[in-house]
Amino acid sequence: MKTKRPITELKLNDIPSISTKMRYFDGEIYFADNINSVQGLAKEFKVNFIVFVFCLKGAFTLKLDQQHYTLKACDGLFVENNTIVEVGDLSDDLSCKICAFNTDMGFSFISKSAFRAIMQIQQNPVIHFTDEEMTLMLKYYELLDFKMSNASLSSGKEAVTNIIKAYGNDLLASVNRHLNADESSMLRQGDKLFRKFVLMLADEAHERSVKSYADELCVSPKYLTSVCQQHGNKTASQIIAMAVTSRIKQLLLYSDLSIKEIAAELHFDNLSFFGKYVKKHLGVSPNNYRKANGYGR
């Protein structure tokens, strides 16, 4: 029986030792001007941080959790924590920008509109920006790069964090605009059903039953799962679990609610069941997840 080789875990603190043309790194934030500047990566690796890549020119291919993607000019790529990455072919004229953040500096927004965009990115991590949107993303990159490279002119880490939050808000707003545009276009029935399902998850992340969503969409659970597998490469149950888990992570890290209050907010019958659910999907207890990810610092 063939033994599965272990996946190398790449931590943010590992990057300086393999990055030849790093723009900035302070232990929590990393900037680089091209993927070519990061060398010595394993064929497959798991990231334990959040990454944005903005492709300015050329193209490259990669796999995220075994799914193939291609980035071209004006495309943005979002890679979330715990994603298994395999970088493929890079064109000779490739030009891109890379921004990486520790998870506790990631999306600190729990509004429904932001959550809709986050869910959409998780389903399709490649976003095609307009020229104006890409220009805006690059302006943020340049501002952050300048502020962090000129410490004497900076007003401190809080100001940088606020810029990152504004950066994230504008990114999510762009995703929402594209989502709304797609909704109004002529889509196949399966496309429409899948998008409606994803948007329902944003409003009803406490609901964990495939049947309840299927009933609301007036389809059978089997058909909903089939559509999810076709459009999201996951079963309906897996996508629901991903949505619930994302909501749990947001509330654990970016709210002052107690563990008991979070369990009640997400309609878990009791604290014990909530704890088992979190441990199954996040690998640790709710309290330990908060401690491990810097909650309250």
N, C-alpha and C positions, 0 to 999 in steps of 0.2 A: 504493500500500500504506500503510495507516494505521500511523503510528509510535506505539509504546506509550510513554506518558508515564512518566517516572521516578517511583519511589516515594520520598517524603520519609522520611528516616531520623530518628527521634526519639530523641535521647540523653537520659539522665536529667538531665544538666546543662542541657538546653534547657528543662526544665519551669518553673523559676522565672520565666522571661521571659514565659510564657503562662499562668501560674497566678495568679488574682486573690485566692484565699482559701486560701493554702497554710498548713498547720498546722506542718510541719517539713520542713527540707531541710538536709543536710550534705554533699552530693556523692555519698553512697552510699545514703541512705535518704530517702524522700519520703512524706509523709502529707498527705492532703486529705480534707475532709468531704463533697465532692460532685463529680461529674463536671462540673457546671455551672461549677465554679471554674477548670476548664482550658479556656481559650478560644484561638481562633486556630489550631486544629489544621487540618492539611491534610485534604482529604476522605478520602484514604487515607494511612496512614503505617506505617512499620515500627518496632517498638520494639526497642531493643537492651538491654533490662533485663527484670526479672521484675515482674509486676503481680498483685496480688490486689484484687478489688473485692467488697465485701459490700453487698448490697442490703437496706436496712431497710424501705423503703416505696416504693410506686409500681412502675414498670417501665421498662425501656429495651431497645432492640434494637441489635444490632451484627453485623458480620461479622468473622470471624477466618479469614484465608487463604481468603476467598470463601465460607465456610460461615456460614449465618445462625443466630443465637442470640437468645433472649429471656431477660432476667433479671427476676425478680419478687421480692417480699418473702421473705426467708430464703434466697435464692440467693447462692452465692458464685461468682465468676468467676476463673479462673486464666489468665493470658496469659504464655506463655513467651517467652524471647528469640528475636528474629528473626521474630516473627509480624506479618503485615500486618493492620492493624486499620482498620475503617471504622465509626465510631459512627453509629447510626441515630436513631430517634425516642426522645426522653426525655419521660416523663410529667411533668405539672406538679407532682405531689406526690412526685417522686423524692427519696429520701433514701438516701445510701450512704456508705461509707467506702472510701478508696483507700489502698493501701500499695504502694509500688514500691521495689525493691531492685536495686542493681547485681548482675550475674550472679555475681560472686565472693562475694556475701553470700547467695546463694540456697540451694538444697538441698544441704547438705554432709553428706548421709546416703547411704550406699551399701548399707544392709541390704536384704535381699530384700523384706521386708514394705513398706518405704518405697518401693522401686522399683515394686512392684505398684501402689501408690497413684498414683505419678507417672505410670506408664503409663496408668492409668485416667483420670487428669485430662487427659492429652494426647489421649486418644480423645474425651472429652467434658468440655470445660473448665468446664461449668456444673454445680455441685454444689448440691443442695438440702439445707440443714441443718435439723435440728430446732430448736425454739426454744432448747433448752438449749445445743446446739452453737453457734448463732449468738451467744448470750450469752457463751459462752467466747471465741469469736473477738474479740468487741468488748472484752472485759476485757483481752485481750492488747494490742489496739490502744490502749486507754486507758492501760495501764501504760507501753507504749513511748512514747506521746505525752507522758505526764507526765515520765518520766525524761529524755527528750531535750529537753524544754522547761524543765527545771529542772536545769541542769548542776551547780549547787552541791550537789545532793542525790544526784547520780549517782556510782557507783563506777568509771566509765570505760567505754570502748567494748567491752571484753571482756564486761562484764555485759550490755550491750545485745545483743551478738552471741549470748550464751547464751539470752536471752529470745527472740530471733528463732528460734533453733534449736528451743526448746521450742514456740514458736508453730507452726513448720512440722511438728513431730512430732505435735502434737495435730490439726492440719489433716489430715495424712496418715492418722492413726488414724481420723478421722471418715469419710474417703473409704473406707478399708478396711472399716469397719463397714457402710456402705451397699452396698459391693460384695458382702460376704458375705450381706447380707440379700437382695440381688437374686438371688444364686446359689441361695438356698433357695426362692425363689418360683417360681410356674409360668411358665416362660419358653418361648418357641418354640425349636425345635431350632436354628435359625440363631443366635438370641441366645446360647444355651448354648455353641454351638461357638465363637463369636467370643470370649466371655469366657474359655473354656478356653484359646484361642489366646493371648490377652493375658497370662494368668497363666503360661503356658508360657514366654513371652518373658522374664518376670521371672526364671525359673530357668535359662533356656538362652540368654541373650543373646549367647553366643559362637557359636551356630548360625546360619548365614546362608542356608540352603537352604529354599525354600518346600516342596520335596518332603519333606524330613525332618520338618517339622511336620505336613504333610498325612498322611504315613504314620503318625505317632504318633497322630493324631486319627482315623485310619481313613477318610479322605476323599481325593478326588483334589485335586491342586494347583489345578486349574481351579475346583473347587467352593469350596475355601478362599478363593481370590482373589475369587470372586463374593460370598461372605458378607462378606468384609472390605470390599469396595466398598459393599455395602448398609449395613453397620453402622458402618464407620469412614471411609467416603468416601475410602479409599485402597486400593491393591492390597496383597496379602499381602507382596509384596516390599518395598513402600514402608514398611509398618508394621515389618517386620523391620529394615530399614535404620534406621528411627527409633529402635527399641529398642537396636540395636547402637551407634548414634551416641550415644544418651543415656548408655549405659554407658561408652563411651569418654570422654565429657566428664567424667563423675563421677570416673573413675579418673585422668584427666589432672589434674584440678583439686583433688581431695580425697583423694588417696592419695600415699604416698611411693614407689610403685613406679616403676622406671625405664621408659622407653619400651619397651625390649626386654621387660621383665617384663610390661607391660600387653599387648603383642602376644601373648606366650605365654599369658597368662591368658585371652585371648579367642580362642585357638586359631587365630591367623593363622599361615600356614605359614612366613613369614619377615618380617623387619623392613621390607624394601622394599615388600612387598605391603600391610603395615599402614600404612606411610606414604602410599602411593597411595590407600588407602581413606579415610584421615582427610582427606587433601587434597581428595578428591572430595566428601566430605559436609560438611566443616567449612571448606573453602576455603583452609586453610593446613596446614603440616606439624604433627605432634604437638608438637614443641618450640616452634614459633612460637605455637601455640594456648595453650600454658601461659604463655608470656611475655606474650601479649596480654591474658590474663585474670587477671593478677596472682598466678599460682601462686608460692607460697613467700614471699609478702610477710608 
